[in-house]
């Protein structure tokens, strides 16, 4: 009995079908994509609206298959075509993290200064290395995001007005580059009666900012060492700052098809 590569969905209980192979040498849950077309009545309803690739524990019954079975893939060429179509729709990219910046700051001083409970830093000396930079292969990955950056609430009553403002600045990694910033303003006004205050009008203005930033992460590693000479202890702190940038390159569909086909071949040999 063969164990073919199949397209399948979850069952109506939201579980992986029992007929999908659970073997450690098999695969399942690969390259999920919606089975529905935008603008049409959905062919697949939740929780069965995502089609996955996996290996079945046996051949499909020619007399009929369960509703969580979608189809079978019989050749490596068909497998690569399916993965390519899926990846093209979902925008597959290969993302590789590359160290693009590294710098070290070393601070030296007597332990009595470091341990000063009043946080007095006199007597400490810091030296910083020149920042080493490099670049990776491909295009720097970017991330698009949006968020509420300002909310202003104005309350008007017969006795006066009050204004409250909450600001939420856009925060990104210090090494990232911000671009494509745009802000949209939404205004909601409500009017009601509030006891002795009479008619109360509340106007809420919300600023929503959309932006793009480069996918860079800064990390910090601190190491501490101490040396004692003639009863005097000197402490040295070294802080290494590392910037890691994600780069995108084209997805290798042929390699991925080979990987999955090799698993299928080994399982059926």
SULVENRA-V248172 format. One record per residue. N is the residue number from 0. RES is the residue in one letter. PSI is psi in radians with two decimals (999 if undefined). NEAR is the number of other C-alpha atoms within 10 Angstrom. Layout:
n:N res:RES psi:PSI near:NEAR
n:N res:RES psi:PSI near:NEAR
This chain:
n:0 res:X psi:2.22 near:7
n:1 res:X psi:2.79 near:14
n:2 res:X psi:1.64 near:19
n:3 res:X psi:2.84 near:23
n:4 res:X psi:2.27 near:27
n:5 res:X psi:2.78 near:22
n:6 res:X psi:2.34 near:23
n:7 res:X psi:2.92 near:27
n:8 res:X psi:3.03 near:28
n:9 res:X psi:2.83 near:21
n:10 res:X psi:-3.13 near:17
n:11 res:X psi:-0.30 near:14
n:12 res:X psi:0.05 near:10
n:13 res:X psi:0.42 near:11
n:14 res:X psi:2.71 near:11
n:15 res:X psi:2.29 near:18
n:16 res:X psi:2.53 near:17
n:17 res:X psi:-0.40 near:11
n:18 res:X psi:0.03 near:15
n:19 res:X psi:2.31 near:23
n:20 res:X psi:2.33 near:19
n:21 res:X psi:0.08 near:15
n:22 res:X psi:2.50 near:11
n:23 res:X psi:-0.37 near:6
n:24 res:X psi:0.12 near:10
n:25 res:X psi:-2.93 near:19
n:26 res:X psi:2.72 near:18
n:27 res:X psi:2.89 near:20
n:28 res:X psi:0.53 near:17
n:29 res:X psi:2.47 near:13
n:30 res:X psi:0.96 near:16
n:31 res:X psi:2.44 near:19
n:32 res:X psi:2.60 near:16
n:33 res:X psi:2.53 near:16
n:34 res:X psi:0.03 near:17
n:35 res:X psi:2.71 near:15
n:36 res:X psi:2.39 near:10
n:37 res:X psi:2.32 near:8
n:38 res:X psi:-0.01 near:6
n:39 res:X psi:2.78 near:7
n:40 res:X psi:2.27 near:9
n:41 res:X psi:2.34 near:13
n:42 res:X psi:-0.61 near:11
n:43 res:X psi:2.22 near:17
n:44 res:X psi:2.73 near:12
n:45 res:X psi:2.43 near:13
n:46 res:X psi:0.44 near:13
n:47 res:X psi:0.45 near:20
n:48 res:X psi:0.03 near:17
n:49 res:X psi:2.29 near:19
n:50 res:X psi:2.29 near:24
n:51 res:X psi:2.84 near:21
n:52 res:X psi:2.44 near:26
n:53 res:X psi:-3.10 near:26
n:54 res:X psi:2.24 near:28
n:55 res:X psi:2.76 near:25
n:56 res:X psi:-0.07 near:18
n:57 res:X psi:3.05 near:14
n:58 res:X psi:2.64 near:15
n:59 res:X psi:2.50 near:18
n:60 res:X psi:2.14 near:8
n:61 res:X psi:-0.31 near:6
n:62 res:X psi:-0.12 near:5
n:63 res:X psi:2.69 near:8
n:64 res:X psi:2.76 near:11
n:65 res:X psi:2.89 near:12
n:66 res:X psi:-0.20 near:13
n:67 res:X psi:0.02 near:18
n:68 res:X psi:2.23 near:21
n:69 res:X psi:-0.70 near:15
n:70 res:X psi:3.11 near:14
n:71 res:X psi:2.58 near:19
n:72 res:X psi:2.07 near:17
n:73 res:X psi:-0.25 near:11
n:74 res:X psi:2.78 near:12
n:75 res:X psi:-0.63 near:16
n:76 res:X psi:-0.74 near:13
n:77 res:X psi:-0.64 near:13
n:78 res:X psi:-0.80 near:23
n:79 res:X psi:-0.68 near:20
n:80 res:X psi:-0.72 near:15
n:81 res:X psi:-0.79 near:17
n:82 res:X psi:-0.68 near:20
n:83 res:X psi:-0.77 near:20
n:84 res:X psi:-0.73 near:13
n:85 res:X psi:-0.83 near:16
n:86 res:X psi:-0.61 near:18
n:87 res:X psi:-0.67 near:13
n:88 res:X psi:-0.72 near:10
n:89 res:X psi:-0.10 near:12
n:90 res:X psi:0.80 near:11
n:91 res:X psi:2.40 near:17
n:92 res:X psi:2.67 near:15
n:93 res:X psi:2.12 near:12
n:94 res:X psi:2.21 near:17
n:95 res:X psi:2.19 near:16
n:96 res:X psi:2.27 near:18
n:97 res:X psi:2.33 near:16
n:98 res:X psi:2.02 near:18
n:99 res:X psi:-0.09 near:18
n:100 res:X psi:2.39 near:17
n:101 res:X psi:2.37 near:19
n:102 res:X psi:2.55 near:16
n:103 res:X psi:2.33 near:18
n:104 res:X psi:2.21 near:15
n:105 res:X psi:2.17 near:17
n:106 res:X psi:2.25 near:15
n:107 res:X psi:2.44 near:20
n:108 res:X psi:2.94 near:19
n:109 res:X psi:2.53 near:17
n:110 res:X psi:-0.55 near:17
n:111 res:X psi:-0.52 near:13
n:112 res:X psi:-0.78 near:18
n:113 res:X psi:-0.64 near:18
n:114 res:X psi:0.13 near:12
n:115 res:X psi:2.09 near:10
n:116 res:X psi:-0.30 near:8
n:117 res:X psi:0.13 near:7
n:118 res:X psi:0.55 near:9
n:119 res:X psi:2.18 near:11
n:120 res:X psi:0.10 near:12
n:121 res:X psi:2.49 near:9
n:122 res:X psi:-0.06 near:11
n:123 res:X psi:2.42 near:15
n:124 res:X psi:2.43 near:11
n:125 res:X psi:2.32 near:12
n:126 res:X psi:2.43 near:11
n:127 res:X psi:2.30 near:13
n:128 res:X psi:2.82 near:11
n:129 res:X psi:2.35 near:10
n:130 res:X psi:2.19 near:12
n:131 res:X psi:2.23 near:12
n:132 res:X psi:2.70 near:12
n:133 res:X psi:3.07 near:9
n:134 res:X psi:2.82 near:14
n:135 res:X psi:-3.00 near:16
n:136 res:X psi:2.27 near:12
n:137 res:X psi:-2.70 near:14
n:138 res:X psi:2.40 near:13
n:139 res:X psi:2.22 near:18
n:140 res:X psi:2.53 near:18
n:141 res:X psi:2.71 near:19
n:142 res:X psi:2.30 near:11
n:143 res:X psi:2.39 near:14
n:144 res:X psi:2.95 near:12
n:145 res:X psi:2.74 near:14
n:146 res:X psi:2.82 near:14
n:147 res:X psi:2.09 near:18
n:148 res:X psi:-0.22 near:16
n:149 res:X psi:2.38 near:16
n:150 res:X psi:2.14 near:18
n:151 res:X psi:2.19 near:16
n:152 res:X psi:2.11 near:18
n:153 res:X psi:2.17 near:16
n:154 res:X psi:2.05 near:18
n:155 res:X psi:2.24 near:17
n:156 res:X psi:3.10 near:19
n:157 res:X psi:-0.27 near:11
n:158 res:X psi:-0.07 near:10
n:159 res:X psi:-2.96 near:9
n:160 res:X psi:2.69 near:12
n:161 res:X psi:2.52 near:10
n:162 res:X psi:2.32 near:12
n:163 res:X psi:2.41 near:10
n:164 res:X psi:2.29 near:11
n:165 res:X psi:2.15 near:12
n:166 res:X psi:2.40 near:11
n:167 res:X psi:1.61 near:11
n:168 res:X psi:2.67 near:11
n:169 res:X psi:2.19 near:15
n:170 res:X psi:2.14 near:7
n:171 res:X psi:3.00 near:15
n:172 res:X psi:2.52 near:15
n:173 res:X psi:-0.49 near:10
n:174 res:X psi:-0.10 near:18
n:175 res:X psi:2.78 near:17
n:176 res:X psi:2.21 near:13
n:177 res:X psi:2.43 near:17
n:178 res:X psi:2.99 near:13
n:179 res:X psi:0.66 near:10
n:180 res:X psi:2.23 near:14
n:181 res:X psi:2.53 near:12
n:182 res:X psi:2.32 near:15
n:183 res:X psi:2.55 near:10
n:184 res:X psi:2.24 near:12
n:185 res:X psi:2.33 near:11
n:186 res:X psi:2.23 near:12
n:187 res:X psi:2.19 near:10
n:188 res:X psi:2.29 near:12
n:189 res:X psi:2.53 near:10
n:190 res:X psi:2.38 near:13
n:191 res:X psi:-3.10 near:11
n:192 res:X psi:2.29 near:11
n:193 res:X psi:1.32 near:11
n:194 res:X psi:-2.21 near:8
n:195 res:X psi:-0.39 near:9
n:196 res:X psi:-0.23 near:12
n:197 res:X psi:-2.43 near:12
n:198 res:X psi:2.25 near:14
n:199 res:X psi:2.22 near:19
n:200 res:X psi:2.17 near:18
n:201 res:X psi:2.16 near:18
n:202 res:X psi:2.11 near:17
n:203 res:X psi:2.09 near:18
n:204 res:X psi:2.16 near:17
n:205 res:X psi:2.18 near:19
n:206 res:X psi:2.12 near:19
n:207 res:X psi:2.13 near:16
n:208 res:X psi:2.25 near:19
n:209 res:X psi:2.51 near:18
n:210 res:X psi:2.88 near:16
n:211 res:X psi:2.49 near:18
n:212 res:X psi:2.67 near:19
n:213 res:X psi:2.52 near:20
n:214 res:X psi:1.40 near:20
n:215 res:X psi:2.40 near:25
n:216 res:X psi:2.24 near:17
n:217 res:X psi:2.28 near:16
n:218 res:X psi:2.72 near:12
n:219 res:X psi:2.35 near:12
n:220 res:X psi:2.14 near:10
n:221 res:X psi:2.26 near:12
n:222 res:X psi:2.50 near:10
n:223 res:X psi:2.39 near:12
n:224 res:X psi:2.70 near:10
n:225 res:X psi:2.53 near:13
n:226 res:X psi:2.50 near:12
n:227 res:X psi:2.18 near:11
n:228 res:X psi:2.14 near:7
n:229 res:X psi:0.69 near:5
n:230 res:X psi:0.01 near:7
n:231 res:X psi:2.15 near:10
n:232 res:X psi:2.25 near:13
n:233 res:X psi:2.32 near:17
n:234 res:X psi:2.42 near:19
n:235 res:X psi:2.17 near:20
n:236 res:X psi:2.25 near:16
n:237 res:X psi:2.11 near:18
n:238 res:X psi:2.06 near:17
n:239 res:X psi:2.11 near:17
n:240 res:X psi:2.16 near:16
n:241 res:X psi:2.26 near:21
n:242 res:X psi:2.16 near:21
n:243 res:X psi:2.16 near:20
n:244 res:X psi:2.35 near:25
n:245 res:X psi:2.27 near:22
n:246 res:X psi:2.50 near:22
n:247 res:X psi:2.36 near:19
n:248 res:X psi:2.93 near:15
n:249 res:X psi:2.46 near:12
n:250 res:X psi:2.39 near:16
n:251 res:X psi:1.59 near:13
n:252 res:X psi:-0.63 near:19
n:253 res:X psi:-0.75 near:15
n:254 res:X psi:-0.70 near:11
n:255 res:X psi:-0.69 near:15
n:256 res:X psi:-0.71 near:19
n:257 res:X psi:-0.74 near:15
n:258 res:X psi:-0.86 near:11
n:259 res:X psi:-0.67 near:20
n:260 res:X psi:-0.63 near:18
n:261 res:X psi:-0.66 near:13
n:262 res:X psi:-0.79 near:15
n:263 res:X psi:-0.79 near:21
n:264 res:X psi:-0.78 near:11
n:265 res:X psi:-0.64 near:10
n:266 res:X psi:-0.51 near:15
n:267 res:X psi:0.09 near:11
n:268 res:X psi:999 near:6
